[in-house]
Amino acid sequence: MKRILYILVLAILFLAGCGSSFIFGNEEAEPRVPVAFTDYRVPPNFVPQALIITALGDSLSQGLGDTENKGGYVGRLASEISDWPGVRGAIVENTAKAGRRSDQLLAMFQKGQLTGPLSEADYVIMTIGGNDIMRIVKRDLFSLNIEAFADELVFYENRYETIFASIRSINPTVPIITIGIYNPFSLITDEVEEFDEIVMEYNKSMREITEADPLSCYVPVSDLFIGNDNLVYHTDFFHPNSKGYDLMTERILERMEECGLSFQE
């Protein structure tokens, strides 16, 4: 265990030295962005409309690392949805901010800051949890232990459930798409099995809470970011690059179809 944690510490220090940050960033979210649209087909009994996608969470929803400046997976998803039959276009209401943790997201609900963006949303999409884990890594950098992550998971699960309940109190019928987290340290070493287990447990909790809601869909992405053989990481060695966001978008669209949250023909 000590050897594994020692390798993890070295990996963290390496990441911190190579990139601007080894947490999920610290930049402000982008403003609301309209997505252009052109030809569309109107299916029976459907009134053409511009769909609103409200994004919640951290730097992954903000799109940090996207060198093509397409808005990360959120912008790409909006572009794809705007081409669906019967859709006039898609508008992104992006409330995400890099570095945000689940307690900070929950505080936004408690302050009423998300009522407007959620009440008008046709889809809600969320990434949250990576910074909860990284807070422990930073706090206990030289004395890491598995128990600390397990203890935090109990609180994280409670916050995650409360976030879901808060969304539903504002918009009872909106489809909610949640995205799991991945292990960026696999880019440095494949020996940190404990950290893989931590990520797996957090993803398991996210999935169970999401699937308890019949109008929600969980999207796993951890397998997309094992190492960097597919060149999916940004130069900060932590966030996805444009290709990484392309793969995330493809996975999200696949899962939306499987969950029945897509109305493509």
C-alpha positions in Angstrom: 0.0 0.0 0.0 2.8 2.4 0.9 4.5 1.7 -2.4 1.3 2.4 -4.3 0.7 5.7 -2.5 4.3 6.7 -3.1 3.8 6.2 -6.9 0.6 8.2 -6.7 2.3 11.1 -5.0 5.0 11.1 -7.7 2.4 11.0 -10.4 0.6 14.0 -8.8 3.8 16.0 -8.5 4.5 15.1 -12.2 1.1 16.3 -13.3 1.4 19.5 -11.2 4.7 20.3 -12.9 3.5 19.6 -16.4 0.2 21.4 -16.4 -1.4 24.6 -15.1 -3.3 22.6 -12.5 -3.9 19.0 -11.5 -7.4 19.6 -10.1 -10.2 20.1 -12.5 -9.1 23.7 -13.4 -9.9 27.2 -12.1 -11.4 29.1 -15.1 -14.8 30.7 -15.4 -17.6 29.1 -17.3 -18.5 30.3 -20.8 -21.7 32.3 -21.3 -24.8 31.0 -23.0 -24.0 30.0 -26.6 -26.6 29.6 -29.4 -26.0 26.8 -31.8 -26.7 27.4 -35.5 -29.2 25.1 -37.3 -30.3 24.5 -40.9 -32.5 21.8 -42.5 -34.7 19.7 -40.3 -37.6 17.3 -40.6 -40.7 17.5 -38.5 -41.9 14.1 -37.2 -45.7 13.6 -36.7 -47.2 15.4 -33.7 -44.0 17.3 -32.9 -43.9 21.0 -32.8 -40.4 22.3 -34.0 -38.5 23.9 -31.2 -35.1 25.0 -30.1 -34.0 22.7 -27.2 -32.2 24.0 -24.2 -29.3 22.0 -22.7 -28.4 23.1 -19.2 -24.9 21.9 -18.1 -23.9 21.6 -14.5 -20.7 20.8 -12.8 -16.9 21.2 -13.3 -14.3 21.7 -16.0 -15.4 18.7 -18.0 -18.8 20.3 -18.6 -17.1 23.7 -19.1 -14.9 22.2 -21.8 -11.5 22.9 -20.4 -8.8 21.6 -22.7 -10.8 21.8 -25.9 -8.3 23.3 -28.3 -10.9 23.4 -31.1 -13.0 25.7 -29.0 -16.2 23.8 -29.7 -17.4 24.0 -26.1 -16.2 20.5 -25.0 -18.6 17.7 -25.0 -21.5 20.0 -24.2 -21.0 22.1 -27.4 -20.6 19.0 -29.5 -23.7 17.4 -28.0 -25.7 20.6 -28.7 -24.5 20.6 -32.3 -25.6 17.0 -32.8 -28.9 17.5 -31.2 -29.6 20.6 -33.4 -29.6 18.2 -36.3 -32.2 15.8 -34.9 -35.4 15.6 -36.9 -37.9 18.1 -35.7 -35.4 20.2 -33.8 -34.9 23.9 -34.8 -31.7 24.2 -32.9 -30.0 23.9 -29.5 -29.1 26.4 -26.9 -26.5 25.8 -24.2 -27.0 27.2 -20.7 -23.6 26.3 -19.3 -23.4 26.9 -15.5 -20.3 24.8 -15.1 -17.1 26.1 -13.5 -13.7 24.4 -13.4 -12.7 23.3 -10.0 -16.2 22.9 -8.7 -17.0 20.2 -6.1 -20.3 18.6 -5.3 -20.7 20.7 -2.1 -20.2 23.9 -4.1 -22.8 22.7 -6.7 -25.2 21.9 -3.9 -24.7 25.4 -2.4 -25.8 26.9 -5.8 -29.1 25.1 -5.5 -29.5 26.3 -1.9 -28.9 29.9 -3.0 -31.4 29.6 -5.9 -28.8 30.2 -8.5 -29.8 27.4 -10.7 -33.6 27.7 -10.7 -33.8 29.7 -14.0 -31.4 27.5 -16.0 -33.0 24.3 -14.8 -36.7 25.3 -15.0 -36.4 26.0 -18.8 -34.1 23.0 -19.6 -35.0 20.3 -22.1 -31.9 18.3 -21.1 -29.7 18.5 -18.0 -26.2 17.2 -18.3 -23.7 17.0 -15.4 -20.2 16.1 -14.4 -19.3 16.4 -10.7 -17.1 14.4 -8.4 -13.6 14.6 -9.8 -12.7 17.5 -7.6 -14.2 15.9 -4.5 -11.6 13.1 -4.9 -8.8 15.5 -5.8 -9.5 17.6 -2.7 -8.5 14.6 -0.6 -5.4 14.0 -2.7 -4.3 17.5 -2.2 -5.1 17.6 1.5 -3.5 14.3 2.4 -0.8 14.3 -0.3 1.9 12.7 1.8 -0.3 10.6 4.0 -2.9 9.2 1.6 -5.0 6.2 2.7 -8.0 4.4 1.2 -10.2 5.0 4.3 -10.2 8.8 3.7 -11.7 8.3 0.2 -14.3 5.8 1.5 -15.3 8.2 4.3 -15.7 11.0 1.8 -17.8 8.8 -0.5 -20.5 8.6 2.2 -20.8 12.4 2.2 -20.5 12.6 -1.6 -23.4 10.1 -2.1 -25.6 12.2 0.2 -24.8 15.3 -1.7 -25.3 13.6 -5.1 -28.7 12.4 -4.0 -29.6 15.9 -2.8 -28.5 17.4 -6.1 -30.8 15.0 -7.9 -33.7 15.8 -5.6 -33.0 19.5 -6.1 -33.1 19.2 -9.9 -36.4 17.3 -9.7 -37.9 19.9 -7.3 -37.3 22.5 -10.0 -38.0 20.4 -13.2 -39.8 17.1 -12.4 -39.7 15.8 -16.0 -36.4 16.9 -17.5 -34.1 14.1 -18.7 -30.9 14.1 -16.6 -27.6 12.8 -18.1 -24.8 12.2 -15.7 -21.2 11.4 -16.7 -18.8 9.4 -14.6 -15.2 10.2 -13.7 -11.9 8.7 -14.9 -8.5 8.1 -13.5 -6.0 10.6 -15.0 -3.1 9.0 -13.2 -3.3 6.1 -15.6 -1.5 8.4 -18.0 1.6 8.3 -15.7 1.5 4.7 -14.3 -0.7 1.6 -14.5 0.4 0.5 -11.0 -2.0 2.6 -8.9 -4.7 0.0 -8.6 -6.1 1.5 -5.4 -6.9 4.7 -7.2 -8.7 2.7 -9.9 -10.8 1.2 -7.2 -11.6 4.6 -5.7 -12.8 5.9 -9.1 -14.8 2.7 -9.6 -16.6 3.1 -6.3 -17.5 6.7 -6.9 -18.7 5.8 -10.4 -20.8 2.9 -9.0 -22.5 5.3 -6.6 -23.2 7.8 -9.4 -24.6 5.1 -11.5 -26.9 3.7 -8.8 -28.3 7.1 -7.9 -28.8 8.0 -11.5 -30.5 4.8 -12.5 -32.9 5.1 -9.6 -34.5 8.0 -11.5 -36.5 6.7 -14.5 -35.8 9.8 -16.6 -32.1 9.8 -16.1 -29.1 8.2 -17.9 -25.6 7.4 -16.6 -22.7 7.6 -19.1 -19.4 5.8 -18.2 -16.2 7.3 -19.7 -13.4 5.9 -17.6 -12.4 3.4 -20.3 -11.9 6.2 -22.8 -9.1 7.7 -20.7 -6.9 4.7 -19.7 -3.4 5.9 -20.7 -2.9 8.1 -23.7 -2.6 5.6 -26.5 -5.5 7.3 -28.3 -4.1 10.8 -27.7 -7.1 11.9 -25.7 -5.5 14.2 -23.1 -4.8 17.9 -23.3 -1.3 19.2 -22.7 -2.1 19.7 -19.0 -2.1 15.9 -18.8 -5.4 15.9 -16.9 -8.3 17.2 -19.0 -9.5 15.8 -22.3 -8.3 17.4 -25.5 -10.6 17.8 -28.6 -10.4 14.2 -29.5 -11.2 13.2 -25.9 -14.3 15.4 -26.0 -15.2 13.8 -29.4 -15.2 10.4 -27.8 -17.2 11.5 -24.8 -19.8 13.0 -27.1 -20.1 9.8 -29.1 -20.5 7.8 -25.8 -23.2 10.2 -24.5 -25.2 10.0 -27.7 -25.0 6.1 -27.6 -26.2 6.1 -24.0 -29.0 8.5 -24.7 -30.3 6.2 -27.4 -30.0 3.2 -25.1 -31.8 5.0 -22.2 -34.6 6.2 -24.5 -33.7 9.9 -24.1 -33.2 10.5 -27.8 -35.9 11.1 -30.3 -34.0 10.6 -33.5 -35.7 8.6 -36.3 
